[in-house]
Amino acid sequence: MNNKVSVVVTCYNHEKYIAKCIKSIFEQTYQNIELIVFNDGSTDRSGDIISSLLLESPFKETKYFSGANQG
């Protein structure tokens, strides 16, 4: 199977949980994954955690978007 799977993660002030979420995706055995992470204007350390973890992404296509909270 060579089908690409898109995994979309949304985050707003989830600094306690976001690392575990992203690491869990990294540990998947299927590797043809496009990882897309949206940070919806978090006011905690979520953005810093996401940025540092995505440097270790095992996937060719990893995208990170961050902006003002949209609700």
PDB file of N, H, CA, C and O in Angstrom:
ATOM      1  N   MET A   1       0.843  -1.174   0.000  1.00  0.00           N
ATOM      2  CA  MET A   1       0.000   0.000   0.000  1.00  0.00           C
ATOM      3  C   MET A   1       0.892   1.242   0.000  1.00  0.00           C
ATOM      4  O   MET A   1       1.760   1.385   0.862  1.00  0.00           O
ATOM      5  N   ASN A   2       0.682   2.133  -0.957  1.00  0.00           N
ATOM      6  H   ASN A   2      -0.022   2.017  -1.658  1.00  0.00           H
ATOM      7  CA  ASN A   2       1.461   3.354  -1.051  1.00  0.00           C
ATOM      8  C   ASN A   2       0.608   4.595  -0.881  1.00  0.00           C
ATOM      9  O   ASN A   2       1.068   5.705  -1.151  1.00  0.00           O
ATOM     10  N   ASN A   3      -0.621   4.426  -0.440  1.00  0.00           N
ATOM     11  H   ASN A   3      -0.995   3.525  -0.221  1.00  0.00           H
ATOM     12  CA  ASN A   3      -1.504   5.566  -0.284  1.00  0.00           C
ATOM     13  C   ASN A   3      -1.015   6.484   0.828  1.00  0.00           C
ATOM     14  O   ASN A   3      -0.627   6.035   1.906  1.00  0.00           O
ATOM     15  N   LYS A   4      -1.044   7.787   0.536  1.00  0.00           N
ATOM     16  H   LYS A   4      -1.359   8.152  -0.340  1.00  0.00           H
ATOM     17  CA  LYS A   4      -0.647   8.756   1.550  1.00  0.00           C
ATOM     18  C   LYS A   4      -1.808   8.994   2.506  1.00  0.00           C
ATOM     19  O   LYS A   4      -2.966   9.079   2.097  1.00  0.00           O
ATOM     20  N   VAL A   5      -1.477   9.097   3.778  1.00  0.00           N
ATOM     21  H   VAL A   5      -0.536   9.028   4.111  1.00  0.00           H
ATOM     22  CA  VAL A   5      -2.449   9.395   4.808  1.00  0.00           C
ATOM     23  C   VAL A   5      -2.116  10.769   5.372  1.00  0.00           C
ATOM     24  O   VAL A   5      -0.977  11.027   5.761  1.00  0.00           O
ATOM     25  N   SER A   6      -3.105  11.646   5.416  1.00  0.00           N
ATOM     26  H   SER A   6      -4.030  11.437   5.100  1.00  0.00           H
ATOM     27  CA  SER A   6      -2.918  12.967   6.024  1.00  0.00           C
ATOM     28  C   SER A   6      -3.379  12.903   7.468  1.00  0.00           C
ATOM     29  O   SER A   6      -4.503  12.492   7.758  1.00  0.00           O
ATOM     30  N   VAL A   7      -2.499  13.314   8.370  1.00  0.00           N
ATOM     31  H   VAL A   7      -1.586  13.647   8.134  1.00  0.00           H
ATOM     32  CA  VAL A   7      -2.835  13.377   9.786  1.00  0.00           C
ATOM     33  C   VAL A   7      -2.844  14.857  10.164  1.00  0.00           C
ATOM     34  O   VAL A   7      -1.837  15.552  10.024  1.00  0.00           O
ATOM     35  N   VAL A   8      -3.988  15.324  10.641  1.00  0.00           N
ATOM     36  H   VAL A   8      -4.806  14.760  10.754  1.00  0.00           H
ATOM     37  CA  VAL A   8      -4.145  16.728  10.988  1.00  0.00           C
ATOM     38  C   VAL A   8      -4.317  16.839  12.503  1.00  0.00           C
ATOM     39  O   VAL A   8      -5.180  16.192  13.096  1.00  0.00           O
ATOM     40  N   VAL A   9      -3.476  17.675  13.112  1.00  0.00           N
ATOM     41  H   VAL A   9      -2.775  18.201  12.630  1.00  0.00           H
ATOM     42  CA  VAL A   9      -3.528  17.901  14.557  1.00  0.00           C
ATOM     43  C   VAL A   9      -3.853  19.373  14.784  1.00  0.00           C
ATOM     44  O   VAL A   9      -3.189  20.253  14.236  1.00  0.00           O
ATOM     45  N   THR A  10      -4.865  19.633  15.585  1.00  0.00           N
ATOM     46  H   THR A  10      -5.404  18.918  16.030  1.00  0.00           H
ATOM     47  CA  THR A  10      -5.176  21.008  15.966  1.00  0.00           C
ATOM     48  C   THR A  10      -4.830  21.194  17.433  1.00  0.00           C
ATOM     49  O   THR A  10      -4.937  20.265  18.233  1.00  0.00           O
ATOM     50  N   CYS A  11      -4.417  22.400  17.772  1.00  0.00           N
ATOM     51  H   CYS A  11      -4.331  23.155  17.122  1.00  0.00           H
ATOM     52  CA  CYS A  11      -3.985  22.641  19.146  1.00  0.00           C
ATOM     53  C   CYS A  11      -4.366  24.046  19.591  1.00  0.00           C
ATOM     54  O   CYS A  11      -4.176  25.016  18.857  1.00  0.00           O
ATOM     55  N   TYR A  12      -4.900  24.142  20.787  1.00  0.00           N
ATOM     56  H   TYR A  12      -5.054  23.354  21.383  1.00  0.00           H
ATOM     57  CA  TYR A  12      -5.086  25.426  21.464  1.00  0.00           C
ATOM     58  C   TYR A  12      -4.831  25.193  22.943  1.00  0.00           C
ATOM     59  O   TYR A  12      -5.639  24.575  23.637  1.00  0.00           O
ATOM     60  N   ASN A  13      -3.715  25.687  23.407  1.00  0.00           N
ATOM     61  H   ASN A  13      -3.059  26.189  22.844  1.00  0.00           H
ATOM     62  CA  ASN A  13      -3.327  25.591  24.826  1.00  0.00           C
ATOM     63  C   ASN A  13      -3.331  24.147  25.347  1.00  0.00           C
ATOM     64  O   ASN A  13      -3.957  23.839  26.361  1.00  0.00           O
ATOM     65  N   HIS A  14      -2.630  23.287  24.641  1.00  0.00           N
ATOM     66  H   HIS A  14      -2.121  23.536  23.818  1.00  0.00           H
ATOM     67  CA  HIS A  14      -2.528  21.882  25.048  1.00  0.00           C
ATOM     68  C   HIS A  14      -1.082  21.499  25.375  1.00  0.00           C
ATOM     69  O   HIS A  14      -0.639  20.404  25.031  1.00  0.00           O
ATOM     70  N   GLU A  15      -0.355  22.387  26.031  1.00  0.00           N
ATOM     71  H   GLU A  15      -0.715  23.277  26.310  1.00  0.00           H
ATOM     72  CA  GLU A  15       1.054  22.101  26.301  1.00  0.00           C
ATOM     73  C   GLU A  15       1.257  20.819  27.105  1.00  0.00           C
ATOM     74  O   GLU A  15       2.313  20.194  26.995  1.00  0.00           O
ATOM     75  N   LYS A  16       0.297  20.420  27.891  1.00  0.00           N
ATOM     76  H   LYS A  16      -0.561  20.927  27.980  1.00  0.00           H
ATOM     77  CA  LYS A  16       0.434  19.195  28.685  1.00  0.00           C
ATOM     78  C   LYS A  16       0.316  17.928  27.839  1.00  0.00           C
ATOM     79  O   LYS A  16       0.804  16.871  28.240  1.00  0.00           O
ATOM     80  N   TYR A  17      -0.326  18.024  26.676  1.00  0.00           N
ATOM     81  H   TYR A  17      -0.722  18.882  26.351  1.00  0.00           H
ATOM     82  CA  TYR A  17      -0.653  16.838  25.895  1.00  0.00           C
ATOM     83  C   TYR A  17      -0.051  16.790  24.496  1.00  0.00           C
ATOM     84  O   TYR A  17       0.051  15.710  23.913  1.00  0.00           O
ATOM     85  N   ILE A  18       0.348  17.928  23.946  1.00  0.00           N
ATOM     86  H   ILE A  18       0.265  18.805  24.419  1.00  0.00           H
ATOM     87  CA  ILE A  18       0.727  17.981  22.533  1.00  0.00           C
ATOM     88  C   ILE A  18       1.970  17.146  22.218  1.00  0.00           C
ATOM     89  O   ILE A  18       2.051  16.552  21.144  1.00  0.00           O
ATOM     90  N   ALA A  19       2.927  17.092  23.124  1.00  0.00           N
ATOM     91  H   ALA A  19       2.862  17.575  23.998  1.00  0.00           H
ATOM     92  CA  ALA A  19       4.143  16.300  22.870  1.00  0.00           C
ATOM     93  C   ALA A  19       3.787  14.820  22.741  1.00  0.00           C
ATOM     94  O   ALA A  19       4.263  14.146  21.828  1.00  0.00           O
ATOM     95  N   LYS A  20       2.963  14.316  23.640  1.00  0.00           N
ATOM     96  H   LYS A  20       2.576  14.864  24.382  1.00  0.00           H
ATOM     97  CA  LYS A  20       2.568  12.911  23.587  1.00  0.00           C
ATOM     98  C   LYS A  20       1.807  12.611  22.298  1.00  0.00           C
ATOM     99  O   LYS A  20       1.992  11.555  21.694  1.00  0.00           O
ATOM    100  N   CYS A  21       0.966  13.525  21.887  1.00  0.00           N
ATOM    101  H   CYS A  21       0.815  14.383  22.377  1.00  0.00           H
ATOM    102  CA  CYS A  21       0.196  13.360  20.656  1.00  0.00           C
ATOM    103  C   CYS A  21       1.125  13.256  19.444  1.00  0.00           C
ATOM    104  O   CYS A  21       1.010  12.326  18.645  1.00  0.00           O
ATOM    105  N   ILE A  22       2.034  14.204  19.314  1.00  0.00           N
ATOM    106  H   ILE A  22       2.128  14.959  19.963  1.00  0.00           H
ATOM    107  CA  ILE A  22       2.925  14.227  18.155  1.00  0.00           C
ATOM    108  C   ILE A  22       3.876  13.042  18.158  1.00  0.00           C
ATOM    109  O   ILE A  22       4.111  12.438  17.111  1.00  0.00           O
ATOM    110  N   LYS A  23       4.424  12.699  19.315  1.00  0.00           N
ATOM    111  H   LYS A  23       4.233  13.190  20.165  1.00  0.00           H
ATOM    112  CA  LYS A  23       5.325  11.540  19.400  1.00  0.00           C
ATOM    113  C   LYS A  23       4.599  10.255  19.025  1.00  0.00           C
ATOM    114  O   LYS A  23       5.188   9.365  18.411  1.00  0.00           O
ATOM    115  N   SER A  24       3.334  10.153  19.388  1.00  0.00           N
ATOM    116  H   SER A  24       2.856  10.876  19.887  1.00  0.00           H
ATOM    117  CA  SER A  24       2.539   8.979  19.030  1.00  0.00           C
ATOM    118  C   SER A  24       2.404   8.853  17.509  1.00  0.00           C
ATOM    119  O   SER A  24       2.451   7.749  16.966  1.00  0.00           O
ATOM    120  N   ILE A  25       2.237   9.971  16.841  1.00  0.00           N
ATOM    121  H   ILE A  25       2.199  10.867  17.282  1.00  0.00           H
ATOM    122  CA  ILE A  25       2.151   9.950  15.375  1.00  0.00           C
ATOM    123  C   ILE A  25       3.495   9.542  14.782  1.00  0.00           C
ATOM    124  O   ILE A  25       3.537   8.758  13.834  1.00  0.00           O
ATOM    125  N   PHE A  26       4.591  10.063  15.325  1.00  0.00           N
ATOM    126  H   PHE A  26       4.557  10.700  16.095  1.00  0.00           H
ATOM    127  CA  PHE A  26       5.930   9.705  14.850  1.00  0.00           C
ATOM    128  C   PHE A  26       6.184   8.206  14.947  1.00  0.00           C
ATOM    129  O   PHE A  26       6.932   7.654  14.140  1.00  0.00           O
ATOM    130  N   GLU A  27       5.578   7.545  15.915  1.00  0.00           N
ATOM    131  H   GLU A  27       4.971   7.993  16.570  1.00  0.00           H
ATOM    132  CA  GLU A  27       5.832   6.124  16.176  1.00  0.00           C
ATOM    133  C   GLU A  27       4.992   5.181  15.316  1.00  0.00           C
ATOM    134  O   GLU A  27       5.089   3.964  15.471  1.00  0.00           O
ATOM    135  N   GLN A  28       4.182   5.708  14.430  1.00  0.00           N
ATOM    136  H   GLN A  28       4.103   6.697  14.304  1.00  0.00           H
ATOM    137  CA  GLN A  28       3.360   4.855  13.580  1.00  0.00           C
ATOM    138  C   GLN A  28       4.239   4.013  12.660  1.00  0.00           C
ATOM    139  O   GLN A  28       5.272   4.481  12.182  1.00  0.00           O
ATOM    140  N   THR A  29       3.829   2.777  12.415  1.00  0.00           N
ATOM    141  H   THR A  29       2.990   2.396  12.803  1.00  0.00           H
ATOM    142  CA  THR A  29       4.612   1.911  11.546  1.00  0.00           C
ATOM    143  C   THR A  29       4.423   2.275  10.077  1.00  0.00           C
ATOM    144  O   THR A  29       5.337   2.097   9.272  1.00  0.00           O
ATOM    145  N   TYR A  30       3.256   2.779   9.727  1.00  0.00           N
ATOM    146  H   TYR A  30       2.513   2.924  10.381  1.00  0.00           H
ATOM    147  CA  TYR A  30       3.013   3.238   8.363  1.00  0.00           C
ATOM    148  C   TYR A  30       3.664   4.604   8.219  1.00  0.00           C
ATOM    149  O   TYR A  30       3.383   5.507   9.007  1.00  0.00           O
ATOM    150  N   GLN A  31       4.518   4.767   7.235  1.00  0.00           N
ATOM    151  H   GLN A  31       4.746   4.033   6.595  1.00  0.00           H
ATOM    152  CA  GLN A  31       5.310   5.987   7.153  1.00  0.00           C
ATOM    153  C   GLN A  31       4.933   6.940   6.019  1.00  0.00           C
ATOM    154  O   GLN A  31       5.481   8.040   5.950  1.00  0.00           O
ATOM    155  N   ASN A  32       4.023   6.558   5.137  1.00  0.00           N
ATOM    156  H   ASN A  32       3.577   5.665   5.194  1.00  0.00           H
ATOM    157  CA  ASN A  32       3.638   7.466   4.058  1.00  0.00           C
ATOM    158  C   ASN A  32       2.565   8.419   4.589  1.00  0.00           C
ATOM    159  O   ASN A  32       1.397   8.360   4.206  1.00  0.00           O
ATOM    160  N   ILE A  33       3.015   9.296   5.484  1.00  0.00           N
ATOM    161  H   ILE A  33       3.964   9.344   5.794  1.00  0.00           H
ATOM    162  CA  ILE A  33       2.127  10.204   6.203  1.00  0.00           C
ATOM    163  C   ILE A  33       2.503  11.644   5.902  1.00  0.00           C
ATOM    164  O   ILE A  33       3.680  12.003   5.863  1.00  0.00           O
ATOM    165  N   GLU A  34       1.487  12.455   5.693  1.00  0.00           N
ATOM    166  H   GLU A  34       0.531  12.163   5.725  1.00  0.00           H
ATOM    167  CA  GLU A  34       1.635  13.901   5.618  1.00  0.00           C
ATOM    168  C   GLU A  34       1.110  14.427   6.952  1.00  0.00           C
ATOM    169  O   GLU A  34      -0.069  14.263   7.266  1.00  0.00           O
ATOM    170  N   LEU A  35       1.978  15.053   7.732  1.00  0.00           N
ATOM    171  H   LEU A  35       2.936  15.186   7.478  1.00  0.00           H
ATOM    172  CA  LEU A  35       1.593  15.564   9.048  1.00  0.00           C
ATOM    173  C   LEU A  35       1.362  17.066   8.947  1.00  0.00           C
ATOM    174  O   LEU A  35       2.236  17.815   8.510  1.00  0.00           O
ATOM    175  N   ILE A  36       0.176  17.492   9.357  1.00  0.00           N
ATOM    176  H   ILE A  36      -0.534  16.884   9.712  1.00  0.00           H
ATOM    177  CA  ILE A  36      -0.193  18.906   9.341  1.00  0.00           C
ATOM    178  C   ILE A  36      -0.617  19.283  10.763  1.00  0.00           C
ATOM    179  O   ILE A  36      -1.524  18.679  11.334  1.00  0.00           O
ATOM    180  N   VAL A  37       0.053  20.287  11.318  1.00  0.00           N
ATOM    181  H   VAL A  37       0.790  20.778  10.854  1.00  0.00           H
ATOM    182  CA  VAL A  37      -0.247  20.723  12.686  1.00  0.00           C
ATOM    183  C   VAL A  37      -0.691  22.189  12.650  1.00  0.00           C
ATOM    184  O   VAL A  37      -0.005  23.044  12.089  1.00  0.00           O
ATOM    185  N   PHE A  38      -1.838  22.459  13.252  1.00  0.00           N
ATOM    186  H   PHE A  38      -2.395  21.765  13.707  1.00  0.00           H
ATOM    187  CA  PHE A  38      -2.367  23.814  13.367  1.00  0.00           C
ATOM    188  C   PHE A  38      -2.342  24.235  14.834  1.00  0.00           C
ATOM    189  O   PHE A  38      -2.909  23.555  15.689  1.00  0.00           O
ATOM    190  N   ASN A  39      -1.696  25.334  15.117  1.00  0.00           N
ATOM    191  H   ASN A  39      -1.235  25.887  14.422  1.00  0.00           H
ATOM    192  CA  ASN A  39      -1.720  25.918  16.451  1.00  0.00           C
ATOM    193  C   ASN A  39      -2.612  27.148  16.371  1.00  0.00           C
ATOM    194  O   ASN A  39      -2.265  28.139  15.730  1.00  0.00           O
ATOM    195  N   ASP A  40      -3.748  27.075  17.019  1.00  0.00           N
ATOM    196  H   ASP A  40      -4.030  26.270  17.540  1.00  0.00           H
ATOM    197  CA  ASP A  40      -4.770  28.121  16.920  1.00  0.00           C
ATOM    198  C   ASP A  40      -4.562  29.210  17.970  1.00  0.00           C
ATOM    199  O   ASP A  40      -5.444  29.474  18.787  1.00  0.00           O
ATOM    200  N   GLY A  41      -3.386  29.837  17.937  1.00  0.00           N
ATOM    201  H   GLY A  41      -2.670  29.622  17.273  1.00  0.00           H
ATOM    202  CA  GLY A  41      -3.125  30.985  18.809  1.00  0.00           C
ATOM    203  C   GLY A  41      -2.951  30.644  20.271  1.00  0.00           C
ATOM    204  O   GLY A  41      -3.370  31.410  21.139  1.00  0.00           O
ATOM    205  N   SER A  42      -2.343  29.515  20.560  1.00  0.00           N
ATOM    206  H   SER A  42      -2.003  28.892  19.855  1.00  0.00           H
ATOM    207  CA  SER A  42      -2.117  29.126  21.955  1.00  0.00           C
ATOM    208  C   SER A  42      -1.352  30.212  22.707  1.00  0.00           C
ATOM    209  O   SER A  42      -0.459  30.861  22.163  1.00  0.00           O
ATOM    210  N   THR A  43      -1.725  30.391  23.966  1.00  0.00           N
ATOM    211  H   THR A  43      -2.451  29.864  24.409  1.00  0.00           H
ATOM    212  CA  THR A  43      -1.042  31.373  24.813  1.00  0.00           C
ATOM    213  C   THR A  43      -0.111  30.704  25.815  1.00  0.00           C
ATOM    214  O   THR A  43       0.528  31.382  26.620  1.00  0.00           O
ATOM    215  N   ASP A  44      -0.031  29.390  25.770  1.00  0.00           N
ATOM    216  H   ASP A  44      -0.550  28.839  25.116  1.00  0.00           H
ATOM    217  CA  ASP A  44       0.894  28.660  26.636  1.00  0.00           C
ATOM    218  C   ASP A  44       2.130  28.285  25.814  1.00  0.00           C
ATOM    219  O   ASP A  44       2.403  28.928  24.800  1.00  0.00           O
ATOM    220  N   ARG A  45       2.869  27.280  26.218  1.00  0.00           N
ATOM    221  H   ARG A  45       2.647  26.757  27.041  1.00  0.00           H
ATOM    222  CA  ARG A  45       4.101  26.872  25.529  1.00  0.00           C
ATOM    223  C   ARG A  45       3.861  25.889  24.379  1.00  0.00           C
ATOM    224  O   ARG A  45       4.818  25.313  23.862  1.00  0.00           O
ATOM    225  N   SER A  46       2.637  25.690  23.980  1.00  0.00           N
ATOM    226  H   SER A  46       1.860  26.157  24.400  1.00  0.00           H
ATOM    227  CA  SER A  46       2.328  24.727  22.921  1.00  0.00           C
ATOM    228  C   SER A  46       3.132  24.978  21.650  1.00  0.00           C
ATOM    229  O   SER A  46       3.677  24.040  21.069  1.00  0.00           O
ATOM    230  N   GLY A  47       3.209  26.211  21.221  1.00  0.00           N
ATOM    231  H   GLY A  47       2.766  26.973  21.693  1.00  0.00           H
ATOM    232  CA  GLY A  47       3.926  26.546  19.990  1.00  0.00           C
ATOM    233  C   GLY A  47       5.395  26.167  20.042  1.00  0.00           C
ATOM    234  O   GLY A  47       5.935  25.627  19.077  1.00  0.00           O
ATOM    235  N   ASP A  48       6.043  26.446  21.163  1.00  0.00           N
ATOM    236  H   ASP A  48       5.604  26.885  21.948  1.00  0.00           H
ATOM    237  CA  ASP A  48       7.456  26.092  21.330  1.00  0.00           C
ATOM    238  C   ASP A  48       7.651  24.579  21.304  1.00  0.00           C
ATOM    239  O   ASP A  48       8.594  24.078  20.692  1.00  0.00           O
ATOM    240  N   ILE A  49       6.767  23.868  21.963  1.00  0.00           N
ATOM    241  H   ILE A  49       6.001  24.275  22.460  1.00  0.00           H
ATOM    242  CA  ILE A  49       6.848  22.409  22.023  1.00  0.00           C
ATOM    243  C   ILE A  49       6.667  21.824  20.621  1.00  0.00           C
ATOM    244  O   ILE A  49       7.429  20.953  20.201  1.00  0.00           O
ATOM    245  N   ILE A  50       5.669  22.303  19.915  1.00  0.00           N
ATOM    246  H   ILE A  50       5.050  23.010  20.257  1.00  0.00           H
ATOM    247  CA  ILE A  50       5.406  21.811  18.558  1.00  0.00           C
ATOM    248  C   ILE A  50       6.605  22.075  17.661  1.00  0.00           C
ATOM    249  O   ILE A  50       7.076  21.172  16.970  1.00  0.00           O
ATOM    250  N   SER A  51       7.096  23.295  17.668  1.00  0.00           N
ATOM    251  H   SER A  51       6.714  24.029  18.229  1.00  0.00           H
ATOM    252  CA  SER A  51       8.231  23.665  16.804  1.00  0.00           C
ATOM    253  C   SER A  51       9.442  22.782  17.036  1.00  0.00           C
ATOM    254  O   SER A  51      10.078  22.329  16.084  1.00  0.00           O
ATOM    255  N   SER A  52       9.763  22.535  18.297  1.00  0.00           N
ATOM    256  H   SER A  52       9.247  22.902  19.071  1.00  0.00           H
ATOM    257  CA  SER A  52      10.950  21.717  18.581  1.00  0.00           C
ATOM    258  C   SER A  52      10.735  20.257  18.203  1.00  0.00           C
ATOM    259  O   SER A  52      11.656  19.612  17.702  1.00  0.00           O
ATOM    260  N   LEU A  53       9.545  19.728  18.430  1.00  0.00           N
ATOM    261  H   LEU A  53       8.796  20.252  18.837  1.00  0.00           H
ATOM    262  CA  LEU A  53       9.276  18.332  18.084  1.00  0.00           C
ATOM    263  C   LEU A  53       9.250  18.099  16.582  1.00  0.00           C
ATOM    264  O   LEU A  53       9.715  17.061  16.111  1.00  0.00           O
ATOM    265  N   LEU A  54       8.725  19.027  15.837  1.00  0.00           N
ATOM    266  H   LEU A  54       8.348  19.871  16.219  1.00  0.00           H
ATOM    267  CA  LEU A  54       8.615  18.828  14.390  1.00  0.00           C
ATOM    268  C   LEU A  54       9.972  18.801  13.700  1.00  0.00           C
ATOM    269  O   LEU A  54      10.075  18.342  12.562  1.00  0.00           O
ATOM    270  N   LEU A  55      11.005  19.280  14.363  1.00  0.00           N
ATOM    271  H   LEU A  55      10.921  19.653  15.287  1.00  0.00           H
ATOM    272  CA  LEU A  55      12.358  19.165  13.814  1.00  0.00           C
ATOM    273  C   LEU A  55      12.786  17.700  13.710  1.00  0.00           C
ATOM    274  O   LEU A  55      13.666  17.358  12.921  1.00  0.00           O
ATOM    275  N   GLU A  56      12.162  16.845  14.507  1.00  0.00           N
ATOM    276  H   GLU A  56      11.446  17.122  15.148  1.00  0.00           H
ATOM    277  CA  GLU A  56      12.479  15.418  14.534  1.00  0.00           C
ATOM    278  C   GLU A  56      11.520  14.583  13.685  1.00  0.00           C
ATOM    279  O   GLU A  56      11.578  13.354  13.722  1.00  0.00           O
ATOM    280  N   SER A  57      10.656  15.220  12.938  1.00  0.00           N
ATOM    281  H   SER A  57      10.608  16.218  12.908  1.00  0.00           H
ATOM    282  CA  SER A  57       9.639  14.492  12.190  1.00  0.00           C
ATOM    283  C   SER A  57      10.266  13.494  11.213  1.00  0.00           C
ATOM    284  O   SER A  57      11.169  13.849  10.455  1.00  0.00           O
ATOM    285  N   PRO A  58       9.789  12.251  11.229  1.00  0.00           N
ATOM    286  CA  PRO A  58      10.297  11.249  10.304  1.00  0.00           C
ATOM    287  C   PRO A  58       9.615  11.304   8.933  1.00  0.00           C
ATOM    288  O   PRO A  58       9.949  10.523   8.042  1.00  0.00           O
ATOM    289  N   PHE A  59       8.674  12.214   8.768  1.00  0.00           N
ATOM    290  H   PHE A  59       8.403  12.849   9.492  1.00  0.00           H
ATOM    291  CA  PHE A  59       7.887  12.268   7.543  1.00  0.00           C
ATOM    292  C   PHE A  59       8.417  13.330   6.589  1.00  0.00           C
ATOM    293  O   PHE A  59       8.833  14.413   7.000  1.00  0.00           O
ATOM    294  N   LYS A  60       8.389  12.987   5.296  1.00  0.00           N
ATOM    295  H   LYS A  60       8.050  12.107   4.963  1.00  0.00           H
ATOM    296  CA  LYS A  60       8.821  13.929   4.254  1.00  0.00           C
ATOM    297  C   LYS A  60       8.004  15.207   4.282  1.00  0.00           C
ATOM    298  O   LYS A  60       8.537  16.311   4.174  1.00  0.00           O
ATOM    299  N   GLU A  61       6.704  15.034   4.428  1.00  0.00           N
ATOM    300  H   GLU A  61       6.271  14.137   4.516  1.00  0.00           H
ATOM    301  CA  GLU A  61       5.796  16.180   4.401  1.00  0.00           C
ATOM    302  C   GLU A  61       5.270  16.480   5.797  1.00  0.00           C
ATOM    303  O   GLU A  61       4.391  15.792   6.316  1.00  0.00           O
ATOM    304  N   THR A  62       5.831  17.518   6.384  1.00  0.00           N
ATOM    305  H   THR A  62       6.546  18.077   5.963  1.00  0.00           H
ATOM    306  CA  THR A  62       5.399  17.968   7.696  1.00  0.00           C
ATOM    307  C   THR A  62       5.174  19.469   7.599  1.00  0.00           C
ATOM    308  O   THR A  62       6.080  20.218   7.234  1.00  0.00           O
ATOM    309  N   LYS A  63       3.973  19.901   7.925  1.00  0.00           N
ATOM    310  H   LYS A  63       3.237  19.293   8.222  1.00  0.00           H
ATOM    311  CA  LYS A  63       3.634  21.316   7.817  1.00  0.00           C
ATOM    312  C   LYS A  63       3.120  21.828   9.157  1.00  0.00           C
ATOM    313  O   LYS A  63       2.395  21.132   9.868  1.00  0.00           O
ATOM    314  N   TYR A  64       3.506  23.046   9.485  1.00  0.00           N
ATOM    315  H   TYR A  64       4.095  23.611   8.907  1.00  0.00           H
ATOM    316  CA  TYR A  64       3.088  23.658  10.740  1.00  0.00           C
ATOM    317  C   TYR A  64       2.534  25.050  10.456  1.00  0.00           C
ATOM    318  O   TYR A  64       3.178  25.871   9.803  1.00  0.00           O
ATOM    319  N   PHE A  65       1.343  25.293  10.952  1.00  0.00           N
ATOM    320  H   PHE A  65       0.820  24.626  11.482  1.00  0.00           H
ATOM    321  CA  PHE A  65       0.689  26.590  10.791  1.00  0.00           C
ATOM    322  C   PHE A  65       0.343  27.124  12.167  1.00  0.00           C
ATOM    323  O   PHE A  65      -0.131  26.381  13.025  1.00  0.00           O
ATOM    324  N   SER A  66       0.578  28.401  12.378  1.00  0.00           N
ATOM    325  H   SER A  66       0.964  29.005  11.681  1.00  0.00           H
ATOM    326  CA  SER A  66       0.269  29.024  13.645  1.00  0.00           C
ATOM    327  C   SER A  66      -0.221  30.437  13.379  1.00  0.00           C
ATOM    328  O   SER A  66       0.329  31.143  12.533  1.00  0.00           O
ATOM    329  N   GLY A  67      -1.228  30.839  14.081  1.00  0.00           N
ATOM    330  H   GLY A  67      -1.675  30.265  14.768  1.00  0.00           H
ATOM    331  CA  GLY A  67      -1.753  32.189  13.898  1.00  0.00           C
ATOM    332  C   GLY A  67      -2.630  32.584  15.053  1.00  0.00           C
ATOM    333  O   GLY A  67      -2.696  31.883  16.063  1.00  0.00           O
ATOM    334  N   ALA A  68      -3.304  33.705  14.911  1.00  0.00           N
ATOM    335  H   ALA A  68      -3.250  34.274  14.090  1.00  0.00           H
ATOM    336  CA  ALA A  68      -4.208  34.186  15.948  1.00  0.00           C
ATOM    337  C   ALA A  68      -5.362  33.211  16.128  1.00  0.00           C
ATOM    338  O   ALA A  68      -5.768  32.530  15.186  1.00  0.00           O
ATOM    339  N   ASN A  69      -5.877  33.152  17.335  1.00  0.00           N
ATOM    340  H   ASN A  69      -5.547  33.705  18.100  1.00  0.00           H
ATOM    341  CA  ASN A  69      -6.963  32.241  17.654  1.00  0.00           C
ATOM    342  C   ASN A  69      -8.186  32.533  16.782  1.00  0.00           C
ATOM    343  O   ASN A  69      -8.653  33.670  16.698  1.00  0.00           O
ATOM    344  N   GLN A  70      -8.692  31.479  16.137  1.00  0.00           N
ATOM    345  H   GLN A  70      -8.313  30.556  16.206  1.00  0.00           H
ATOM    346  CA  GLN A  70      -9.859  31.593  15.280  1.00  0.00           C
ATOM    347  C   GLN A  70     -11.093  30.947  15.878  1.00  0.00           C
ATOM    348  O   GLN A  70     -12.185  31.020  15.315  1.00  0.00           O
ATOM    349  N   GLY A  71     -10.905  30.309  17.032  1.00  0.00           N
ATOM    350  H   GLY A  71     -10.018  30.249  17.490  1.00  0.00           H
ATOM    351  CA  GLY A  71     -12.032  29.667  17.699  1.00  0.00           C
ATOM    352  C   GLY A  71     -12.387  28.331  17.126  1.00  0.00           C
ATOM    353  O   GLY A  71     -13.321  27.685  17.600  1.00  0.00           O
TER     354      GLY A  71
END
